[in-house]
């Protein structure tokens, strides 16, 4: 949406022989100021950071200030602007200790063996300063750790059993913290039958009932989880322990996965997440620079369901039949939608070599083809998906549509943001480049 209203007060300038004519005939003329106050609404058209959105308000303000100054060369103080901009709110992930340690008998003894000290019975009790003892112990044992690191200590507490406390090295020393640990909804340890089901020939997990560096572990486990937990709810998480062979030894590491309602994918609960939405930056011109007054906005996020991929295919059958797959009647290559695998196929070679209708991709680089793919997908979302899921569009919302891409710039979930333009009565894409989720 781009709407501009410029309110300008221009006083008539009359040229007559008498140099004081204007003041004589228009009292207060010399003290009147010609003003050019602007009220502007538009979409950010400057340069985003490499990720395609802002996460820092100061950087965003600087970029919008430059864009507005390029747009309006001469304006007055108190001019206002409302700019639609992609902004990412960062949510820290779960916390994991950098070091986990269990106290030994020698450790308790080193804290003192007299009555009332940990070494007397190799445990702590309610009369002891547990934090004081542990902070002193950690400071000596882990003196080389860098600021920000976290150490979790397991110890015995009288009549209560094993406890775990965590401490972080901050600017002024070690401090006890509450560790925001992650616990998956499901835990599973792979068994022989699981590996065998993945294939027993050479190079397959079932050959030796383990994985190695040459295997796509995430692919195998994701498929296994889909078969094992058929009725899992969206956003269910699982921690899977498996056998891994490397350097002549077999270990038992674990990985996390999350179900998005269609498929399982590798999941890192300790990584920070970024929620990208279209927000409205309310800017005010102070006479020198545009400054941020408020940052407003909300979003509705929707992940394509299995049926949605089929709807895109059905649209192509009717409107772009030349792009239908020659191998399957539930796949097409105008958007790249597959009603079989429930993804968007962005494989460059497939598009160029098999569905190059009228030679339109001849001579194009992969990046140029990817740009076409992104534009087509935005078209499909606007024409097919959004009208289905939004009955009453809200021009103040960012509609975030997430879909699963195969190949192209990278396999995984991607999001494109859209807004509803009231003046045009139509949805518009906010950023042409999808954001990796």
C-alpha positions as CSV (number, residue, x, y, z in Angstrom):
1,X,0.0,0.0,0.0
2,X,1.4,3.4,-0.9
3,X,-0.6,6.5,0.0
4,X,0.8,10.0,0.1
5,X,-0.8,13.2,1.3
6,X,1.3,16.4,1.1
7,X,-0.2,19.5,2.8
8,X,1.5,22.7,1.6
9,X,0.7,26.2,2.5
10,X,2.0,28.6,-0.2
11,X,1.4,32.3,0.2
12,X,0.9,34.2,-3.0
13,X,3.9,36.2,-4.0
14,X,2.9,39.3,-5.9
15,X,5.4,41.5,-7.6
16,X,4.5,45.2,-7.8
17,X,6.5,48.3,-8.1
18,X,6.4,49.3,-4.4
19,X,8.9,47.2,-2.4
20,X,6.6,47.4,0.7
21,X,3.4,46.5,-1.2
22,X,3.1,43.0,0.3
23,X,3.6,44.2,3.9
24,X,1.3,47.2,3.4
25,X,-1.5,45.1,1.9
26,X,-0.9,41.7,3.6
27,X,-0.2,42.4,7.3
28,X,2.2,39.9,8.8
29,X,3.5,38.8,5.4
30,X,7.1,39.1,6.4
31,X,6.7,36.9,9.5
32,X,4.7,34.2,7.7
33,X,6.6,30.9,7.0
34,X,6.2,28.8,3.9
35,X,5.7,25.3,5.2
36,X,5.8,21.9,3.5
37,X,4.4,19.4,6.0
38,X,4.3,15.8,4.8
39,X,2.2,12.8,5.9
40,X,3.3,9.7,4.0
41,X,2.4,6.0,4.0
42,X,4.5,3.5,2.1
43,X,6.6,0.3,2.0
44,X,10.3,0.4,2.8
45,X,12.1,0.5,-0.5
46,X,15.7,0.8,0.8
47,X,18.3,-1.8,1.5
48,X,17.6,-4.6,4.0
49,X,20.5,-6.4,5.8
50,X,21.6,-9.7,4.1
51,X,18.9,-11.7,6.0
52,X,16.2,-9.6,4.3
53,X,14.8,-8.1,7.5
54,X,15.8,-5.9,10.4
55,X,16.4,-7.1,13.9
56,X,17.9,-3.8,15.3
57,X,15.7,-0.7,15.7
58,X,18.7,1.7,15.3
59,X,19.8,0.1,12.0
60,X,16.2,0.1,10.8
61,X,15.7,3.8,11.7
62,X,18.9,4.8,9.9
63,X,17.8,2.9,6.8
64,X,14.3,4.4,6.8
65,X,15.8,7.9,7.5
66,X,18.0,7.6,4.3
67,X,15.0,6.4,2.2
68,X,12.8,9.2,3.3
69,X,15.5,11.8,2.8
70,X,16.0,10.5,-0.7
71,X,12.2,10.7,-1.3
72,X,11.7,14.2,0.3
73,X,14.4,16.7,-0.3
74,X,12.8,19.7,1.2
75,X,10.3,19.2,4.0
76,X,9.6,20.8,7.4
77,X,9.9,19.8,11.0
78,X,7.0,17.6,12.3
79,X,6.4,15.8,9.0
80,X,5.3,12.2,9.6
81,X,5.6,8.9,7.8
82,X,4.3,5.4,8.3
83,X,6.5,2.8,6.7
84,X,5.8,-1.0,6.4
85,X,9.0,-2.9,7.1
86,X,10.0,-6.5,7.7
87,X,11.3,-6.8,11.3
88,X,12.5,-9.9,13.1
89,X,11.9,-10.3,16.9
90,X,14.5,-12.5,18.4
91,X,13.6,-15.1,21.0
92,X,16.5,-16.7,22.8
93,X,16.6,-20.5,22.6
94,X,16.8,-22.9,25.5
95,X,20.0,-22.8,27.6
96,X,22.5,-25.6,27.7
97,X,25.4,-25.8,30.1
98,X,28.8,-25.6,28.5
99,X,30.2,-27.9,31.2
100,X,28.3,-30.5,33.2
101,X,30.2,-32.0,36.2
102,X,29.4,-34.4,39.1
103,X,31.2,-33.9,42.4
104,X,33.4,-36.7,43.5
105,X,34.5,-37.8,47.0
106,X,37.8,-35.9,46.5
107,X,35.9,-32.8,45.6
108,X,33.8,-32.8,48.8
109,X,36.9,-33.5,50.8
110,X,38.7,-30.5,49.2
111,X,35.9,-28.3,50.7
112,X,36.7,-29.4,54.3
113,X,36.3,-32.6,56.2
114,X,35.4,-31.2,59.6
115,X,31.9,-31.2,61.2
116,X,29.6,-29.0,59.2
117,X,31.7,-29.2,56.1
118,X,30.9,-31.1,52.8
119,X,33.7,-33.5,53.2
120,X,32.5,-34.9,56.5
121,X,29.8,-37.0,54.9
122,X,30.4,-36.2,51.2
123,X,27.2,-34.2,50.7
124,X,25.6,-30.9,51.5
125,X,22.8,-30.1,54.0
126,X,20.5,-27.2,54.8
127,X,23.0,-25.6,57.2
128,X,25.7,-25.2,54.6
129,X,26.2,-22.3,52.1
130,X,25.9,-24.5,49.0
131,X,26.3,-21.7,46.5
132,X,29.4,-20.4,48.3
133,X,31.1,-23.7,48.3
134,X,30.2,-24.4,44.6
135,X,31.1,-21.0,43.3
136,X,34.5,-21.3,45.0
137,X,35.0,-24.8,43.6
138,X,34.0,-23.7,40.1
139,X,36.2,-20.6,40.2
140,X,39.3,-22.8,40.9
141,X,38.4,-25.8,38.7
142,X,37.3,-23.7,35.6
143,X,39.4,-20.6,35.9
144,X,40.1,-20.6,32.2
145,X,36.5,-20.5,31.0
146,X,35.4,-17.4,29.2
147,X,32.8,-14.9,30.4
148,X,29.3,-16.1,29.6
149,X,30.0,-19.8,30.0
150,X,27.7,-21.9,32.1
151,X,28.7,-24.8,34.4
152,X,26.1,-27.3,35.9
153,X,27.2,-29.1,39.0
154,X,25.5,-32.3,40.3
155,X,25.8,-32.9,44.0
156,X,24.3,-34.9,46.9
157,X,22.0,-33.1,49.4
158,X,21.2,-34.7,52.7
159,X,17.8,-36.5,52.6
160,X,16.9,-35.1,49.2
161,X,19.3,-37.0,46.9
162,X,20.9,-35.6,43.8
163,X,20.5,-32.0,42.9
164,X,21.8,-29.9,40.0
165,X,22.7,-26.2,40.1
166,X,24.0,-24.0,37.3
167,X,26.3,-21.1,37.5
168,X,27.4,-18.5,34.8
169,X,30.6,-16.5,34.7
170,X,29.6,-12.9,34.4
171,X,31.6,-9.6,34.4
172,X,31.8,-9.6,38.2
173,X,32.3,-13.3,38.8
174,X,30.3,-16.5,39.0
175,X,26.5,-16.3,39.7
176,X,23.8,-18.9,40.1
177,X,21.3,-18.9,37.3
178,X,18.1,-20.8,36.4
179,X,18.9,-22.9,33.4
180,X,16.2,-22.9,30.8
181,X,16.7,-26.5,29.8
182,X,14.8,-28.3,27.0
183,X,12.9,-31.5,27.3
184,X,11.5,-33.1,24.2
185,X,7.9,-34.3,24.1
186,X,9.1,-37.8,23.0
187,X,12.3,-39.7,23.6
188,X,13.3,-42.7,21.6
189,X,16.4,-44.9,21.3
190,X,16.8,-46.7,18.0
191,X,16.9,-50.5,18.0
192,X,18.2,-53.0,15.5
193,X,14.9,-53.2,13.6
194,X,15.0,-49.5,13.0
195,X,18.4,-49.6,11.3
196,X,17.5,-52.7,9.3
197,X,14.3,-51.0,7.9
198,X,16.6,-48.4,6.5
199,X,18.4,-50.9,4.3
200,X,21.0,-53.6,5.1
201,X,23.2,-53.4,2.0
202,X,26.6,-51.8,2.0
203,X,26.4,-48.0,2.8
204,X,23.0,-48.4,4.6
205,X,22.4,-48.1,8.3
206,X,21.2,-51.7,8.7
207,X,24.6,-53.0,7.5
208,X,26.2,-52.6,10.9
209,X,23.2,-51.2,12.8
210,X,24.6,-47.7,13.1
211,X,25.2,-44.4,11.2
212,X,28.5,-43.0,9.9
213,X,29.8,-39.8,8.4
214,X,28.7,-40.8,4.9
215,X,25.0,-41.1,5.8
216,X,22.3,-38.5,5.8
217,X,21.3,-39.1,9.4
218,X,18.6,-36.4,9.6
219,X,16.9,-37.8,6.5
220,X,16.8,-41.4,7.8
221,X,15.6,-40.4,11.3
222,X,13.0,-38.0,9.9
223,X,11.5,-40.7,7.8
224,X,11.6,-43.2,10.7
225,X,9.7,-40.8,13.0
226,X,7.1,-40.2,10.4
227,X,6.4,-43.9,10.2
228,X,6.6,-44.5,14.0
229,X,4.5,-41.5,15.1
230,X,1.8,-41.3,12.4
231,X,-0.6,-39.3,14.6
232,X,1.8,-36.8,16.1
233,X,0.4,-33.3,16.6
234,X,2.0,-30.3,14.9
235,X,5.0,-28.9,16.9
236,X,5.6,-32.2,18.7
237,X,9.4,-32.6,19.4
238,X,11.4,-35.8,19.7
239,X,14.9,-36.6,21.0
240,X,16.3,-39.6,19.2
241,X,19.4,-41.5,20.5
242,X,21.3,-43.5,17.9
243,X,24.6,-45.4,17.3
244,X,27.3,-43.5,15.5
245,X,30.6,-45.1,14.3
246,X,33.7,-42.9,13.8
247,X,37.4,-43.3,14.5
248,X,37.1,-47.0,15.2
249,X,34.6,-46.4,18.0
250,X,30.8,-46.4,18.4
251,X,29.1,-43.7,20.5
252,X,25.5,-43.0,21.3
253,X,24.7,-39.3,20.6
254,X,21.2,-37.9,20.3
255,X,19.5,-35.3,18.0
256,X,16.3,-33.3,18.3
257,X,13.4,-33.2,15.7
258,X,10.2,-31.4,15.3
259,X,7.0,-32.2,13.5
260,X,5.4,-29.3,11.5
261,X,2.1,-31.1,10.8
262,X,3.4,-32.8,7.6
263,X,7.0,-33.9,8.2
264,X,9.7,-34.3,10.8
265,X,12.8,-32.1,10.5
266,X,16.0,-31.6,12.4
267,X,15.4,-29.1,15.3
268,X,17.8,-27.1,17.4
269,X,16.0,-26.0,20.6
270,X,19.1,-24.1,21.8
271,X,19.2,-21.8,18.8
272,X,17.6,-18.4,19.0
273,X,14.5,-18.1,16.8
274,X,13.5,-15.0,14.7
275,X,9.9,-14.2,14.2
276,X,9.7,-12.0,11.1
277,X,6.6,-9.8,10.7
278,X,5.6,-6.8,8.8
279,X,5.5,-3.8,11.2
280,X,4.7,-0.2,10.8
281,X,7.4,2.2,11.7
282,X,5.9,5.5,12.7
283,X,8.5,8.2,11.8
284,X,8.7,11.9,12.7
285,X,11.0,14.5,11.1
286,X,12.7,16.6,13.7
287,X,14.0,19.2,11.2
288,X,17.3,17.3,10.6
289,X,16.6,13.6,10.7
290,X,13.7,11.1,10.7
291,X,13.3,9.5,14.1
292,X,11.3,6.5,15.2
293,X,8.3,7.3,17.2
294,X,6.7,3.8,17.5
295,X,7.0,0.4,15.9
296,X,3.7,-1.3,15.6
297,X,2.5,-4.5,14.0
298,X,1.2,-8.1,14.3
299,X,1.1,-11.2,12.2
300,X,-0.9,-14.2,11.2
301,X,1.3,-17.2,10.4
302,X,0.1,-20.1,8.3
303,X,2.0,-23.2,7.2
304,X,0.8,-24.9,4.0
305,X,-1.1,-28.1,4.7
306,X,-1.0,-31.1,2.4
307,X,-4.2,-30.0,0.7
308,X,-2.8,-26.6,-0.1
309,X,-0.1,-28.1,-2.3
310,X,-2.8,-29.9,-4.2
311,X,-4.8,-26.7,-4.6
312,X,-1.8,-25.1,-6.3
313,X,-1.6,-28.1,-8.7
314,X,-5.3,-27.8,-9.5
315,X,-4.9,-24.1,-10.3
316,X,-2.1,-24.9,-12.7
317,X,-4.1,-27.7,-14.4
318,X,-6.7,-25.1,-15.3
319,X,-4.6,-22.0,-15.9
320,X,-1.2,-23.2,-16.9
321,X,-1.5,-26.7,-18.2
322,X,1.7,-26.6,-20.2
323,X,3.6,-26.7,-16.8
324,X,2.0,-29.9,-15.6
325,X,4.4,-32.8,-14.8
326,X,4.7,-35.4,-17.4
327,X,5.3,-38.0,-14.7
328,X,2.5,-37.3,-12.2
329,X,-0.9,-35.7,-12.4
330,X,-0.4,-34.3,-8.8
331,X,2.8,-32.3,-9.6
332,X,3.4,-29.2,-11.6
333,X,6.3,-26.9,-12.4
334,X,4.8,-23.4,-12.7
335,X,4.9,-23.0,-8.9
336,X,6.8,-26.3,-8.4
337,X,4.1,-27.8,-6.2
338,X,3.9,-31.5,-5.4
339,X,0.7,-33.0,-4.1
340,X,2.7,-36.2,-3.7
341,X,5.6,-35.1,-1.6
342,X,3.9,-31.9,-0.2
343,X,6.6,-29.5,-1.1
344,X,7.7,-26.9,-3.6
345,X,10.2,-28.4,-6.0
346,X,12.9,-25.8,-6.8
347,X,15.4,-28.1,-8.5
348,X,17.0,-26.0,-11.1
349,X,18.0,-28.8,-13.5
350,X,14.4,-30.2,-13.5
351,X,12.9,-26.8,-14.4
352,X,15.6,-26.0,-17.0
353,X,15.8,-29.5,-18.7
354,X,12.2,-30.8,-18.5
355,X,9.8,-27.9,-18.0
356,X,11.4,-25.0,-19.9
357,X,8.2,-24.0,-21.6
358,X,8.9,-22.0,-24.8
359,X,12.6,-21.8,-23.8
360,X,11.9,-19.1,-21.2
361,X,14.8,-20.3,-19.0
362,X,17.4,-20.4,-21.8
363,X,20.6,-18.6,-20.8
364,X,19.4,-17.8,-17.3
365,X,21.6,-18.4,-14.3
366,X,20.3,-20.4,-11.3
367,X,19.9,-17.1,-9.4
368,X,17.7,-15.7,-12.1
369,X,15.6,-18.9,-12.2
370,X,15.3,-18.8,-8.4
371,X,13.9,-15.2,-8.7
372,X,11.3,-16.5,-11.1
373,X,10.4,-19.3,-8.7
374,X,10.0,-16.9,-5.9
375,X,7.8,-14.6,-7.9
376,X,5.7,-17.5,-9.1
377,X,5.2,-18.8,-5.5
378,X,4.1,-15.3,-4.4
379,X,1.6,-15.3,-7.2
380,X,0.3,-18.7,-6.1
381,X,-0.1,-17.6,-2.5
382,X,-1.9,-14.5,-3.5
383,X,-4.2,-16.1,-6.0
384,X,-4.8,-19.5,-4.4
385,X,-3.8,-19.7,-0.8
386,X,-4.7,-16.4,0.9
387,X,-8.3,-16.2,-0.5
388,X,-8.9,-19.6,1.0
389,X,-7.6,-18.9,4.5
390,X,-8.5,-15.2,4.9
391,X,-12.2,-14.4,4.8
392,X,-11.9,-10.8,6.0
393,X,-8.4,-9.3,5.2
394,X,-6.9,-7.0,7.8
395,X,-4.6,-4.3,6.3
396,X,-2.8,-4.0,9.6
397,X,-1.6,-7.6,9.7
398,X,1.4,-9.3,8.2
399,X,0.2,-12.6,6.6
400,X,3.2,-15.0,6.9
401,X,2.9,-18.0,4.7
402,X,5.4,-20.9,5.3
403,X,6.0,-23.6,2.8
404,X,8.5,-26.4,2.4
405,X,11.0,-26.2,-0.5
406,X,13.0,-29.0,-2.0
407,X,16.4,-28.2,-3.5
408,X,16.9,-24.8,-5.1
409,X,18.5,-22.3,-2.7
410,X,18.3,-25.0,0.0
411,X,15.8,-27.6,1.3
412,X,13.7,-26.5,4.3
413,X,10.8,-24.3,5.4
414,X,10.6,-20.7,3.9
415,X,8.3,-17.8,4.7
416,X,7.0,-15.0,2.6
417,X,5.1,-12.1,4.1
418,X,2.1,-10.4,2.5
419,X,-0.2,-7.4,3.4
420,X,-3.6,-6.5,2.3
421,X,-3.9,-3.2,0.2
422,X,-7.2,-1.7,1.0
423,X,-7.0,0.8,-1.9
424,X,-6.4,-2.0,-4.4
425,X,-8.5,-4.6,-2.6
426,X,-5.7,-7.1,-3.1
427,X,-2.9,-8.8,-1.3
428,X,0.7,-7.7,-2.0
429,X,4.0,-9.4,-1.2
430,X,6.1,-7.4,1.2
431,X,9.4,-8.9,0.3
432,X,10.2,-10.9,-2.8
433,X,12.9,-13.0,-1.2
434,X,11.5,-15.8,1.1
435,X,13.0,-16.0,4.6
436,X,14.5,-19.4,5.8
437,X,12.8,-20.6,8.9
